[in-house]
Amino acid sequence: MPPRFLDTNILLRYLTRDDPAKAVRALALLQRVERGEEKLVISPLVVFETVFTLQHSYKVPRRQIQESISDLLSLPGIALSNKQLYLRALELYATTNLSFTDAYTATYMLARGIPEIYSWDTDFDHVPGITRLEPPEPGAEGIA
């Protein structure tokens, strides 16, 4: 059987259990994935939307978000490009004040050996291995 795509709303029903009937069905699907009976693909946007919605709409603590989503991503039947990068980003997100987007950006940079970022976001100042730079004033450093 070819893999099927998994949408954010299935993950949210499972994780929040705000619709008990759908939560049971989502759990049954994920159990099939865990047993190797089903293979699912998710996109980076599904991960980002799930984290954002859990944090902002459901007020789920960061550590709980990290643990829940990491558990799901760790299922062998869930396909996501660069899965390990997301797992590391979730850990950084859970242990800092970085948004998940910024945690992913920092993890992406570090994985690719990019030590500097142009940003006005001072949260990057607290990420070991990353130096935040601000764009220079016009005319400074040879910029016209």
ZAPA-471616 format. One record per residue: residue in one letter; x, y, z of N, C-alpha, C in turn. Coordinates in nm, 4 decimals. Layout:
   rest       n_px       n_py       n_pz      ca_px      ca_py      ca_pz       c_px       c_py       c_pz
      A          X          Y          Z          X          Y          Z          X          Y          Z
...
This chain:
   rest       n_px       n_py       n_pz      ca_px      ca_py      ca_pz       c_px       c_py       c_pz
      M     0.0851    -0.1181     0.0000     0.0000     0.0000     0.0000     0.0895     0.1241     0.0000
      P     0.0628     0.2193    -0.0882     0.1438     0.3411    -0.0903     0.1154     0.4265     0.0336
      P     0.2115     0.5116     0.0711     0.1877     0.5976     0.1879     0.0758     0.6974     0.1601
      R     0.0166     0.7425     0.2665    -0.0884     0.8440     0.2578    -0.0416     0.9671     0.3344
      F    -0.0933     1.0825     0.2976    -0.0566     1.2073     0.3644    -0.1404     1.2240     0.4906
      L    -0.0787     1.2756     0.5957    -0.1476     1.3001     0.7232    -0.1603     1.4500     0.7444
      D    -0.2816     1.4963     0.7599    -0.3084     1.6385     0.7794    -0.3016     1.6764     0.9275
      T    -0.2797     1.8035     0.9507    -0.2665     1.8587     1.0854    -0.3862     1.8256     1.1738
      N    -0.5072     1.8337     1.1202    -0.6254     1.8163     1.2050    -0.6334     1.6772     1.2667
      I    -0.5782     1.5766     1.2031    -0.5760     1.4421     1.2623    -0.4837     1.4424     1.3842
      L    -0.3664     1.5042     1.3687    -0.2730     1.5135     1.4817    -0.3338     1.5925     1.5976
      L    -0.3998     1.7020     1.5648    -0.4593     1.7849     1.6708    -0.5711     1.7120     1.7446
      R    -0.6538     1.6378     1.6721    -0.7608     1.5637     1.7410    -0.6999     1.4593     1.8348
      Y    -0.5945     1.3914     1.7884    -0.5278     1.2915     1.8712    -0.4630     1.3574     1.9940
      L    -0.3909     1.4643     1.9726    -0.3147     1.5257     2.0818    -0.4009     1.6018     2.1812
      T    -0.5080     1.6651     2.1346    -0.5905     1.7461     2.2252    -0.7098     1.6690     2.2807
      R    -0.7543     1.5693     2.2075    -0.8719     1.4908     2.2469    -0.9950     1.5804     2.2697
      D    -0.9988     1.6924     2.1964    -1.1104     1.7853     2.2122    -1.2377     1.7374     2.1427
      D    -1.2247     1.6371     2.0575    -1.3393     1.5715     1.9949    -1.3161     1.4220     2.0195
      P    -1.3760     1.3681     2.1276    -1.3450     1.2306     2.1682    -1.3637     1.1260     2.0580
      A    -1.4660     1.1371     1.9773    -1.4884     1.0374     1.8713    -1.3761     1.0428     1.7677
      K    -1.3361     1.1617     1.7279    -1.2269     1.1752     1.6312    -1.0931     1.1383     1.6941
      A    -1.0764     1.1658     1.8220    -0.9522     1.1295     1.8910    -0.9333     0.9776     1.8898
      V    -1.0409     0.9027     1.9107    -1.0339     0.7560     1.9083    -0.9954     0.7074     1.7686
      R    -1.0532     0.7679     1.6666    -1.0208     0.7286     1.5295    -0.8767     0.7646     1.4933
      A    -0.8307     0.8814     1.5384    -0.6918     0.9213     1.5127    -0.5961     0.8264     1.5836
      L    -0.6291     0.7888     1.7064    -0.5467     0.6938     1.7813    -0.5401     0.5600     1.7083
      A    -0.6526     0.5127     1.6590    -0.6551     0.3844     1.5867    -0.5657     0.3912     1.4625
      L    -0.5685     0.5031     1.3928    -0.4822     0.5199     1.2754    -0.3355     0.5157     1.3162
      L    -0.3000     0.5890     1.4203    -0.1606     0.5926     1.4649    -0.1151     0.4577     1.5191
      Q    -0.2055     0.3807     1.5754    -0.1708     0.2451     1.6194    -0.1410     0.1555     1.4989
      R    -0.2161     0.1743     1.3902    -0.1867     0.0989     1.2674    -0.0485     0.1360     1.2140
      V    -0.0146     0.2634     1.2235     0.1183     0.3096     1.1811     0.2247     0.2458     1.2692
      E     0.2013     0.2451     1.3981     0.2974     0.1878     1.4936     0.3198     0.0382     1.4674
      R     0.2152    -0.0326     1.4263     0.2265    -0.1760     1.3969     0.2814    -0.2032     1.2572
      G     0.3050    -0.0983     1.1797     0.3579    -0.1148     1.0452     0.2530    -0.1471     0.9409
      E     0.1269    -0.1312     0.9736     0.0184    -0.1617     0.8809    -0.0148    -0.0450     0.7888
      E     0.0368     0.0701     0.8211     0.0043     0.1917     0.7461     0.1294     0.2798     0.7466
      K     0.1534     0.3491     0.6357     0.2639     0.4448     0.6270     0.2058     0.5814     0.5934
      L     0.2552     0.6827     0.6653     0.2050     0.8176     0.6467     0.3192     0.9132     0.6169
      V     0.2876     1.0161     0.5407     0.3818     1.1224     0.5088     0.3261     1.2515     0.5661
      I     0.4131     1.3315     0.6276     0.3725     1.4651     0.6698     0.4723     1.5649     0.6136
      S     0.4282     1.6876     0.5993     0.5142     1.7924     0.5461     0.5649     1.8791     0.6605
      P     0.6687     1.9576     0.6331     0.7155     2.0517     0.7352     0.6040     2.1452     0.7835
      L     0.5165     2.1873     0.6938     0.4101     2.2792     0.7351     0.3137     2.2144     0.8337
      V     0.2910     2.0850     0.8220     0.2060     2.0152     0.9185     0.2698     2.0215     1.0578
      V     0.3996     2.0004     1.0656     0.4695     2.0078     1.1947     0.4572     2.1489     1.2515
      F     0.4860     2.2506     1.1696     0.4803     2.3888     1.2168     0.3393     2.4273     1.2605
      E     0.2400     2.3903     1.1819     0.1013     2.4241     1.2165     0.0582     2.3542     1.3448
      T     0.0998     2.2303     1.3636     0.0638     2.1567     1.4840     0.1247     2.2229     1.6069
      V     0.2530     2.2556     1.6015     0.3188     2.3216     1.7147     0.2516     2.4551     1.7436
      F     0.2321     2.5351     1.6407     0.1725     2.6677     1.6586     0.0341     2.6584     1.7210
      T    -0.0484     2.5694     1.6692    -0.1857     2.5570     1.7189    -0.1885     2.5071     1.8627
      L    -0.1056     2.4085     1.8941    -0.1011     2.3586     2.0322    -0.0586     2.4686     2.1289
      Q     0.0407     2.5479     2.0890     0.0906     2.6523     2.1782    -0.0081     2.7682     2.1904
      H    -0.0581     2.8177     2.0783    -0.1361     2.9409     2.0812    -0.2854     2.9206     2.1038
      S    -0.3425     2.8155     2.0492    -0.4866     2.7934     2.0659    -0.5192     2.7090     2.1880
      Y    -0.4333     2.6101     2.2159    -0.4621     2.5175     2.3254    -0.3782     2.5436     2.4500
      K    -0.2801     2.6347     2.4398    -0.1951     2.6727     2.5543    -0.1235     2.5529     2.6159
      V    -0.0813     2.4591     2.5322    -0.0078     2.3406     2.5786     0.1354     2.3843     2.6102
      P     0.1905     2.3412     2.7237     0.3286     2.3770     2.7573     0.4277     2.3252     2.6531
      R     0.5349     2.4004     2.6356     0.6356     2.3677     2.5350     0.6913     2.2264     2.5505
      R     0.7243     2.1880     2.6713     0.7840     2.0556     2.6929     0.6860     1.9466     2.6514
      Q     0.5590     1.9653     2.6828     0.4577     1.8660     2.6442     0.4436     1.8600     2.4914
      I     0.4486     1.9754     2.4259     0.4435     1.9778     2.2796     0.5624     1.9014     2.2237
      Q     0.6801     1.9303     2.2757     0.8022     1.8645     2.2284     0.7918     1.7131     2.2448
      E     0.7506     1.6684     2.3614     0.7420     1.5239     2.3865     0.6380     1.4572     2.2968
      S     0.5220     1.5178     2.2852     0.4136     1.4578     2.2050     0.4503     1.4479     2.0577
      I     0.5007     1.5570     2.0032     0.5313     1.5571     1.8599     0.6546     1.4720     1.8321
      S     0.7524     1.4743     1.9217     0.8704     1.3887     1.9030     0.8303     1.2418     1.9029
      D     0.7396     1.2042     1.9911     0.6924     1.0653     1.9940     0.6284     1.0269     1.8608
      L     0.5464     1.1163     1.8069     0.4808     1.0885     1.6787     0.5823     1.0800     1.5649
      L     0.6743     1.1764     1.5613     0.7736     1.1770     1.4536     0.8663     1.0569     1.4607
      S     0.8824     1.0013     1.5795     0.9718     0.8871     1.5966     0.9118     0.7560     1.5468
      L     0.7834     0.7553     1.5164     0.7234     0.6337     1.4618     0.7870     0.6045     1.3263
      P     0.8362     0.4812     1.3054     0.9000     0.4492     1.1776     0.8080     0.4664     1.0569
      G     0.6778     0.4550     1.0762     0.5831     0.4661     0.9660     0.5455     0.6086     0.9299
      I     0.6061     0.7068     0.9989     0.5823     0.8477     0.9674     0.7028     0.8987     0.8886
      A     0.6789     0.9409     0.7653     0.7874     0.9925     0.6813     0.7844     1.1453     0.6809
      L     0.9015     1.2029     0.7079     0.9215     1.3474     0.7059     1.0674     1.3705     0.6698
      S     1.0925     1.4478     0.5665     1.2307     1.4765     0.5282     1.3038     1.5451     0.6432
      N     1.4275     1.5027     0.6662     1.5114     1.5616     0.7718     1.4475     1.5496     0.9099
      K     1.3897     1.4358     0.9383     1.3185     1.4140     1.0642     1.4044     1.4495     1.1861
      Q     1.5327     1.4143     1.1828     1.6200     1.4420     1.2975     1.6343     1.5915     1.3224
      L     1.6308     1.6708     1.2183     1.6388     1.8159     1.2332     1.5180     1.8680     1.3114
      Y     1.4015     1.8144     1.2845     1.2802     1.8558     1.3564     1.2862     1.8121     1.5024
      L     1.3382     1.6932     1.5277     1.3493     1.6462     1.6654     1.4443     1.7357     1.7459
      R     1.5551     1.7775     1.6847     1.6484     1.8683     1.7530     1.5845     2.0064     1.7713
      A     1.5112     2.0535     1.6709     1.4442     2.1833     1.6819     1.3387     2.1815     1.7921
      L     1.2666     2.0719     1.8047     1.1670     2.0602     1.9125     1.2329     2.0657     2.0493
      E     1.3504     2.0049     2.0620     1.4230     2.0095     2.1894     1.4663     2.1524     2.2216
      L     1.5201     2.2236     2.1232     1.5600     2.3631     2.1437     1.4384     2.4494     2.1770
      Y     1.3293     2.4281     2.1076     1.2045     2.5006     2.1324     1.1563     2.4796     2.2760
      A     1.1667     2.3575     2.3251     1.1165     2.3249     2.4592     1.2039     2.3824     2.5695
      T     1.3283     2.4136     2.5391     1.4221     2.4553     2.6442     1.4650     2.6014     2.6334
      T     1.4024     2.6772     2.5426     1.4355     2.8185     2.5261     1.3076     2.8995     2.5098
      N     1.3248     3.0292     2.4880     1.2108     3.1163     2.4565     1.1901     3.1316     2.3071
      L     1.2670     3.0588     2.2275     1.2535     3.0689     2.0826     1.1185     3.0153     2.0369
      S     1.0616     3.0818     1.9377     0.9445     3.0232     1.8731     0.9909     2.8950     1.8042
      F     0.8968     2.8101     1.7651     0.9382     2.6885     1.6958     1.0062     2.7223     1.5634
      T     0.9566     2.8255     1.4956     1.0191     2.8667     1.3694     1.1643     2.9077     1.3913
      D     1.1894     2.9870     1.4950     1.3266     3.0293     1.5232     1.4126     2.9124     1.5715
      A     1.3543     2.8212     1.6480     1.4292     2.7026     1.6918     1.4682     2.6178     1.5721
      Y     1.3764     2.6045     1.4773     1.4086     2.5302     1.3557     1.5177     2.6027     1.2774
      T     1.5049     2.7341     1.2647     1.6050     2.8127     1.1923     1.7426     2.7939     1.2548
      A     1.7516     2.8031     1.3870     1.8800     2.7864     1.4554     1.9349     2.6456     1.4342
      T     1.8506     2.5462     1.4444     1.8932     2.4077     1.4243     1.9388     2.3858     1.2807
      Y     1.8668     2.4421     1.1876     1.9014     2.4335     1.0455     2.0379     2.4969     1.0204
      M     2.0577     2.6155     1.0777     2.1862     2.6854     1.0612     2.3010     2.6014     1.1163
      L     2.2855     2.5531     1.2375     2.3918     2.4768     1.3017     2.4226     2.3485     1.2251
      A     2.3187     2.2834     1.1744     2.3390     2.1596     1.0987     2.4153     2.1846     0.9692
      R     2.4052     2.3046     0.9168     2.4721     2.3385     0.7916     2.5985     2.4209     0.8104
      G     2.6389     2.4404     0.9365     2.7623     2.5128     0.9636     2.7534     2.6621     0.9350
      I     2.6350     2.7186     0.9491     2.6150     2.8630     0.9283     2.6078     2.9282     1.0671
      P     2.7129     2.9990     1.1081     2.7170     3.0494     1.2453     2.6552     3.1871     1.2670
      E     2.6206     3.2598     1.1596     2.5726     3.3964     1.1766     2.4368     3.4152     1.1097
      I     2.3556     3.5007     1.1737     2.2227     3.5314     1.1206     2.2000     3.6815     1.1297
      Y     2.1431     3.7378     1.0236     2.0954     3.8747     1.0294     1.9550     3.8705     1.0861
      S     1.9364     3.9382     1.1990     1.8051     3.9388     1.2627     1.8004     4.0482     1.3681
      W     1.6820     4.1032     1.3904     1.6617     4.1930     1.5032     1.6037     4.1162     1.6218
      D     1.5822     3.9889     1.6068     1.5270     3.9035     1.7121     1.6384     3.8653     1.8098
      T     1.6365     3.9258     1.9278     1.7443     3.9039     2.0253     1.7414     3.7657     2.0889
      D     1.6362     3.6883     2.0661     1.6333     3.5512     2.1193     1.7477     3.4676     2.0622
      F     1.7924     3.5005     1.9420     1.9046     3.4265     1.8829     2.0347     3.4482     1.9611
      D     2.0416     3.5563     2.0396     2.1619     3.5842     2.1184     2.1888     3.4755     2.2229
      H     2.0885     3.3962     2.2538     2.1000     3.2948     2.3593     2.1207     3.1543     2.3048
      V     2.1466     3.1425     2.1749     2.1682     3.0111     2.1141     2.3185     2.9898     2.0960
      P     2.3750     2.8944     2.1698     2.5184     2.8678     2.1545     2.5528     2.8308     2.0103
      G     2.6611     2.8912     1.9616     2.7067     2.8608     1.8270     2.6521     2.9538     1.7209
      I     2.5618     3.0454     1.7600     2.5026     3.1389     1.6647     2.5326     3.2818     1.7090
      T     2.5753     3.3618     1.6139     2.5983     3.5035     1.6376     2.4955     3.5817     1.5577
      R     2.4236     3.6685     1.6268     2.3219     3.7516     1.5614     2.3865     3.8819     1.5173
      L     2.3592     3.9205     1.3949     2.4060     4.0470     1.3393     2.2854     4.1288     1.2986
      E     2.2996     4.2608     1.3071     2.1958     4.3482     1.2555     2.2461     4.4089     1.1256
      P     2.1573     4.4299     1.0297     2.2017     4.4928     0.9049     2.2651     4.6282     0.9350
      P     2.3752     4.6588     0.8659     2.4422     4.7868     0.8917     2.3592     4.9038     0.8414
      E     2.3875     5.0210     0.8946     2.3254     5.1438     0.8467     2.3632     5.1636     0.7006
      P     2.2768     5.2260     0.6216     2.3128     5.2551     0.4822     2.4419     5.3363     0.4759
      G     2.5279     5.2971     0.3868     2.6538     5.3651     0.3707     2.7654     5.3060     0.4557
      A     2.7312     5.2271     0.5542     2.8319     5.1616     0.6388     2.8835     5.0381     0.5686
      E     3.0085     5.0068     0.5909     3.0720     4.8856     0.5380     3.0556     4.8719     0.3874
      G     3.0610     4.9842     0.3162     3.0608     4.9792     0.1708     2.9229     4.9587     0.1086
      I     2.8164     4.9650     0.1873     2.6819     4.9472     0.1313     2.6321     5.0838     0.0844
      A     2.5803     5.0879    -0.0340     2.5338     5.2157    -0.0912     2.3932     5.2466    -0.0478
